[in-house]
Amino acid sequence: MTQVKILKIGGSVLTHKHGDSELNDTALDAAITDIRRWRAENPSQVLVFLTGGGSFGHPLASRYRVNAPTPEKDPLGFLRTTTNMHGMGHQIAQRFLDQDVPFFPIAPSSIFFTDQGRITESDLAPIIHALDNGLIPFLWGDAVFDHSHTYRILSGDQMSMFLGERLGTGDLLFGTNVNGIFTRDPQTDPAAEQIARVDDQNYQRVLESLTDSRSVDVTGGMRGKIEEIHAVQKRPLMCIIYNALLAGNTYRALSGDGIGTRLFFE
C-alpha cells in the first residue's frame, strides 16, 4: 500500500460548534473542493479522513457525562450521543459523494473499544480494504464501549494518532479554526504570536502556555491535540496544524506546502 496520509479536520471547522447539530456549509464545501482537487492531481496517494464531534457530539456528551471516568452512565444518553454523531458522519459523507469524492463512512463505535478512554481493541479491516479499493475511509469522534467506564468518547485526534501508528503514515495533518499553535488564544488576544515549530526542546513550554477551549469540548481542545501527537511512539514524527477555515489551505496542507505550525519530534 502507498504511504497513507491522515487528515483530521476539527468539529470546530466542519460544524458550528456553538450551534445545535449544525454543519458549517462554507467550511465543508472548501474541504470538499480541496480534497477533490488534491486527489485528482495525486491519484496514486491514499487518504484517511477524520473529523471531530463538534456541535453534534460535545454538547450531548457533556449533558449525559458520557466521558466521565465512572461506569454509572445512562445508556440512552450514550445512544443519543452516538446516534447523533453517526448522523453527522453520514451527512458529511453524502456531501462528498455528491461531488464524486469516494468517502466510505465507518462508525468508530463498531470497530474500536477503549479502556479508561484509551483504545485497546480495534478492527482495522474495513479501513484497510477501503484503502485497497481506492476509497477514502471516513471516521468521526464517537461514543464507544469502554471496559472500565461502560462508555467513553473516542476523539478524532486519538484515532488519528492510533491509525498513524498502525498504518505507517508519512503525514499527520490537523485542520483547525486557527492558523496553528499560538503563544496565547488568538481569538481573544491580539498579542498572540504564532509558533512556527514545536519540537522536543520547546514542547513542555508550549504545552503549559495553552489554555482550554472556550467552547464545550470534552476531548481537551488544542492542548489535548498536542498531547495526543506527542504520545505517538513513532519517531521521527512530523505533523502540521493549520487553519482549515481558509479555502485552499487543506489542499496546501495535503500538498506539503509550508503553512500552519509544524511539530517535529525525534
PEVENDA-V464175 format. One record per backbone hydrogen bond with DSSP energy under -0.5 kcal/mol. NH is the residue of the N-H (numbers start at 1). CO is the residue of the C=O. Records with the same first field share a line. If there is no record, write none. Layout:
NH = CO / CO
This chain:
5 = 46
6 = 171
7 = 5 / 48
8 = 6 / 173
9 = 50
10 = 8 / 175
13 = 10
14 = 10
15 = 11
16 = 22
17 = 15
19 = 16
21 = 19 / 55
24 = 14
25 = 23
28 = 24
29 = 25
30 = 26
31 = 27
32 = 28
33 = 29
34 = 30
35 = 31
36 = 32
37 = 33
38 = 34
39 = 35
40 = 36
41 = 37
42 = 38
45 = 42
46 = 3
48 = 5
49 = 137
50 = 7
51 = 139
52 = 9
56 = 53
57 = 53 / 54
58 = 54
61 = 57
62 = 58
63 = 59
64 = 60
65 = 62
66 = 61
67 = 61
68 = 65
70 = 68
73 = 71
75 = 73
78 = 74
79 = 75
80 = 76
81 = 77
82 = 78
83 = 79
84 = 80
85 = 81
86 = 82
87 = 83
88 = 84
89 = 85
90 = 86
91 = 87
92 = 88
93 = 89
94 = 90
95 = 91
96 = 92
97 = 93
98 = 94
99 = 95 / 96
100 = 97
101 = 96
102 = 100
103 = 101
104 = 136
105 = 103
106 = 138
108 = 106
110 = 107
111 = 107 / 108
112 = 108
113 = 121
114 = 145
115 = 118
118 = 115
120 = 113
121 = 113
123 = 111
128 = 124
129 = 125
130 = 126
131 = 127
132 = 128
133 = 129 / 130
134 = 131
135 = 130
136 = 102
137 = 47 / 135
138 = 104
139 = 49
141 = 51
142 = 154
144 = 142 / 152
146 = 150
147 = 114
150 = 146
151 = 149
152 = 144
154 = 142
155 = 153
159 = 155
160 = 156
161 = 157
162 = 158
163 = 159
164 = 160
165 = 161
166 = 162
167 = 163
168 = 164
169 = 164
170 = 4
171 = 4
172 = 238
173 = 6
174 = 240
175 = 8 / 173
176 = 174 / 242
181 = 195
183 = 193
186 = 184
188 = 185
189 = 185
190 = 188
192 = 189
195 = 181
196 = 194
198 = 262
200 = 264
203 = 199
206 = 202
207 = 203
208 = 204
209 = 205 / 206
210 = 206 / 207
217 = 215
220 = 217
224 = 220
225 = 221
226 = 222
227 = 223
228 = 224
229 = 225
230 = 226
231 = 227
232 = 228 / 229
236 = 265
237 = 265
239 = 263
240 = 172
241 = 261
242 = 174
244 = 176 / 242
245 = 176
246 = 243
247 = 245
249 = 246
252 = 248
253 = 249
254 = 250
255 = 251
256 = 252 / 253
257 = 252
259 = 257
261 = 241
262 = 196
263 = 239
264 = 198
265 = 237
